[in-house]
């Protein structure tokens, strides 16, 4: 129960009594301690509700007190901020699409074509990189898929897609391992760039095979990358592994295939796959 609700209940209880009511009886009726009652009476007086304490008799509420006082009125519920998702079916936007489906909240999708639409002045004002995905949540703009996943998990905590703050070590570690070393190593390897030993010391990703071995070790025997529950980190890491194994940029190691198999059964992921297939069907 919020303190505002408790104070309003105190006023209602006093209003229903034609005469004074003793502190112990009043506290009992409200289900609070005497100490809390004294604090609440003081709080009412601080906002101009002069609860009278008649010596030897108890508390009395003056008849002219409004119920509830304007200072204690609950704020009107705010309309939820609109959530807009900018994407293209053939992009990393698929990661954020999966995340949004896991949240189960309303959102509006804006599909941008590569070229003119992504490089238009309106979209460049939103994301100067001219790339997708991006989201606008009310007045908040977030770009970069990993950042969007982390933001959405915090913006909608009821979905349970982030561990408690004290248990987020693995969550942050592997979410941003995939966004940093894994993405960089995959990109270099796809481009045919094989860094020398000296260059590997300069690169945050080191070399491709060290990254692959590190991630395989983290997933060995685990259904989820961060703890025992599915999280936004699984959305991000799983997306990279699924795409990478499909397109041949990541080897089909047993650790990766077992992990990805479990994620593919999630209804939100299946909905995203159906959307992509439908979006691409005219191109077939």
ChimeraX attribute file (.defattr): number of C-alpha atoms within 10 A of each C-alpha:
attribute: neighborCount
match mode: 1-to-1
recipient: residues
	/A:1	5
	/A:2	6
	/A:3	11
	/A:4	17
	/A:5	13
	/A:6	16
	/A:7	18
	/A:8	17
	/A:9	15
	/A:10	20
	/A:11	21
	/A:12	14
	/A:13	15
	/A:14	19
	/A:15	17
	/A:16	9
	/A:17	12
	/A:18	10
	/A:19	13
	/A:20	18
	/A:21	19
	/A:22	16
	/A:23	18
	/A:24	13
	/A:25	12
	/A:26	20
	/A:27	18
	/A:28	12
	/A:29	11
	/A:30	13
	/A:31	12
	/A:32	13
	/A:33	14
	/A:34	15
	/A:35	10
	/A:36	12
	/A:37	21
	/A:38	12
	/A:39	12
	/A:40	17
	/A:41	19
	/A:42	14
	/A:43	16
	/A:44	20
	/A:45	13
	/A:46	10
	/A:47	12
	/A:48	11
	/A:49	19
	/A:50	16
	/A:51	17
	/A:52	14
	/A:53	16
	/A:54	12
	/A:55	9
	/A:56	8
	/A:57	12
	/A:58	16
	/A:59	20
	/A:60	20
	/A:61	23
	/A:62	13
	/A:63	9
	/A:64	7
	/A:65	14
	/A:66	11
	/A:67	13
	/A:68	16
	/A:69	14
	/A:70	9
	/A:71	11
	/A:72	15
	/A:73	12
	/A:74	11
	/A:75	6
	/A:76	6
	/A:77	6
	/A:78	6
	/A:79	6
	/A:80	9
	/A:81	12
	/A:82	12
	/A:83	18
	/A:84	17
	/A:85	20
	/A:86	21
	/A:87	24
	/A:88	21
	/A:89	19
	/A:90	13
	/A:91	12
	/A:92	19
	/A:93	21
	/A:94	24
	/A:95	23
	/A:96	28
	/A:97	26
	/A:98	23
	/A:99	27
	/A:100	21
	/A:101	17
	/A:102	21
	/A:103	19
	/A:104	11
	/A:105	10
	/A:106	12
	/A:107	16
	/A:108	12
	/A:109	14
	/A:110	13
	/A:111	16
	/A:112	19
	/A:113	14
	/A:114	15
	/A:115	10
	/A:116	11
	/A:117	15
	/A:118	22
	/A:119	18
	/A:120	13
	/A:121	13
	/A:122	11
	/A:123	19
	/A:124	14
	/A:125	11
	/A:126	16
	/A:127	20
	/A:128	14
	/A:129	12
	/A:130	19
	/A:131	24
	/A:132	26
	/A:133	24
	/A:134	23
	/A:135	26
	/A:136	19
	/A:137	16
	/A:138	11
	/A:139	8
	/A:140	9
	/A:141	14
	/A:142	18
	/A:143	19
	/A:144	17
	/A:145	22
	/A:146	21
	/A:147	16
	/A:148	22
	/A:149	27
	/A:150	21
	/A:151	14
	/A:152	21
	/A:153	23
	/A:154	16
	/A:155	11
	/A:156	14
	/A:157	13
	/A:158	10
	/A:159	15
	/A:160	16
	/A:161	23
	/A:162	25
	/A:163	22
	/A:164	9
	/A:165	8
	/A:166	6
	/A:167	12
	/A:168	13
	/A:169	12
	/A:170	16
	/A:171	22
	/A:172	16
	/A:173	13
	/A:174	20
	/A:175	23
	/A:176	19
	/A:177	20
	/A:178	22
	/A:179	17
	/A:180	14
	/A:181	20
	/A:182	25
	/A:183	17
	/A:184	20
	/A:185	25
	/A:186	22
	/A:187	14
	/A:188	15
	/A:189	17
	/A:190	12
	/A:191	9
	/A:192	9
	/A:193	11
	/A:194	14
	/A:195	17
	/A:196	11
	/A:197	10
	/A:198	9
	/A:199	12
	/A:200	14
	/A:201	12
	/A:202	11
	/A:203	13
	/A:204	13
	/A:205	20
	/A:206	20
	/A:207	23
	/A:208	21
	/A:209	14
	/A:210	14
	/A:211	20
	/A:212	18
	/A:213	11
	/A:214	12
	/A:215	19
	/A:216	16
	/A:217	13
	/A:218	15
	/A:219	17
	/A:220	14
	/A:221	13
	/A:222	14
	/A:223	19
	/A:224	22
	/A:225	25
	/A:226	25
	/A:227	15
	/A:228	10
	/A:229	13
	/A:230	17
	/A:231	24
	/A:232	31
	/A:233	28
	/A:234	23
	/A:235	25
	/A:236	25
	/A:237	23
	/A:238	23
	/A:239	21
	/A:240	22
	/A:241	21
	/A:242	20
	/A:243	13
	/A:244	15
	/A:245	16
	/A:246	12
	/A:247	10
	/A:248	11
	/A:249	15
	/A:250	19
	/A:251	14
	/A:252	15
	/A:253	12
	/A:254	13
	/A:255	17
	/A:256	22
	/A:257	15
	/A:258	16
	/A:259	22
	/A:260	21
	/A:261	13
	/A:262	12
	/A:263	21
	/A:264	15
	/A:265	10
	/A:266	12
	/A:267	13
	/A:268	18
	/A:269	21
	/A:270	15
	/A:271	14
	/A:272	19
	/A:273	17
	/A:274	10
	/A:275	15
	/A:276	15
	/A:277	12
	/A:278	12
	/A:279	13
	/A:280	11
	/A:281	9
	/A:282	7
	/A:283	6
	/A:284	5
